[in-house]
Amino acid sequence: MSAKKILLLSAVLLLVGVMSYSAYQLSIIRANYAQEAKVHERMLQYRPVLQEPDFGGGSGSRLAASSASTLPTVNQSIIDMQADYPDVIGWLTIPNTGIDYPFAQGIDNDYYLYLDLDKNRLTSGTLFMDFRNNSDFSDFNTIIFGHNMKNGSMFGTLKNFDDEAFFNTNSIGFIFAANETYVVEFIAWIVMGADDDMVYNSMFSGDADGTAFLDYVRSIARHYRDIGAEVSDKFVTLSTCNYEFDDARMVLIGRVA
């Protein structure tokens, strides 16, 4: 066989190898997505039911106040879920995003990165609260983490809030705990580094720290909604990966009412 034919054959074999590997990787990705969807479908039996037809846009505080007055303070489905999965804290729902998942709290911030609630390996993991936070949202800043899945599951649609029109018309989310239902009024969407010690601070001490946090959030937010947030309020920060630069993160911050 001539050197030219050998070179051509080698190129063909290399191409076939690359295509086979790509097909294999694609099959793994599809299997992971299917597994996550199956797990989510099983968890939906515990999903609290919203009682009102539309919680989407609206005028922030006005809508939050009217919604809070009609939402349940006891969520039996969460109580039932905690009996089966003791690490579960509650359920997070953000209308018009597909974010509609339970969230847990592990012994550290790595525990649920790649585990489902049955403690089985799952690429998409489980939404989880920062292990340093109190589970009753009594901290000034409660952080909930989730993966940015390319198919839009988990926190994959947080990127939708980068669109100003979407941010402006989707101002409300809900957290269902066992003995309380919280309305979350979103105030800021931010892209920043994973090492941002201000946004990722869950241990505040005093009004000065709270004022510094609110001033900082306002100064770096790509989109900000002024709802009169104060240091006496409580906040939740929803965090996931972002790929605008190395080790970037995007967060959606809301006031908990």
C-alpha positions, 0 to 999 in steps of 0.5 A: 500500500502506498504512503498516500493510501496509508495516509488517507486510510489513517485520516478516515479511521481518525474521522470515524473514531472522532464521530464514534466518540462524539456519538458516544458522548451524545448518548451519555448526555441524552441518558443523563437528561432522561435520568434527570427527567425521570427523577423530577417526574417522581418528585412531582408527586410532592409539588405544592399547588399554586392556588392562583392562576397567574403569578407572572409579572405585575408590580412587585410589592403589590402582587407579592402582598396580594399573593401572600395573603392567599397562599398556604402557611402549611404545606402538607406535601412538603411535610410528606416529602420531608418524611421520605427525604429528611434533607429536603427544606422546601420547594422552589417555583418560578413561574414562566421559567420551568424552575419547579423543584425541591431543594435540600441542604447537605453537610456541605456545598458539595454533597448534592452537586451530583446526587439526587434525593435518593443519594444516587449519582445524578449529573444534574444533582439537586437544588441545595441551600448553602449548608451554612444557612438556617433552614427557616430563611431567618438569615439575611441572605439565604443562598440556593445553588443549582446546575446550569443544565444546557437543556434548560433544566434545574437553574438552566433558565436563570439566564432568561433574566438577562433579557431586560424585558423578561426580568421586568415582567417576571418579578415573583417566585415562591418557596414552599416550606413545611410550615410557611409559604414565601413570596420572593420579589426579585430585585437583581440579576447579576453576572460575577465571579465565583469568588464574590465574597459579598454576594456569596456571604451567608453570615451577616452581622448587623445593619452595616453589613446589610447596607453594604450588601444592598449597595453592592448588589445595586451597583453591580446588577445588570438589571435592578428593580427598586422595591424599597429593600431594607436591611430589615428584610431577608433575601434569597440568592439563586446561583448557577454557572455562567459562561461569559468568562472563566469561572463566572456565575449568575445570580437572581436575588429576591426579597423574601416576604 
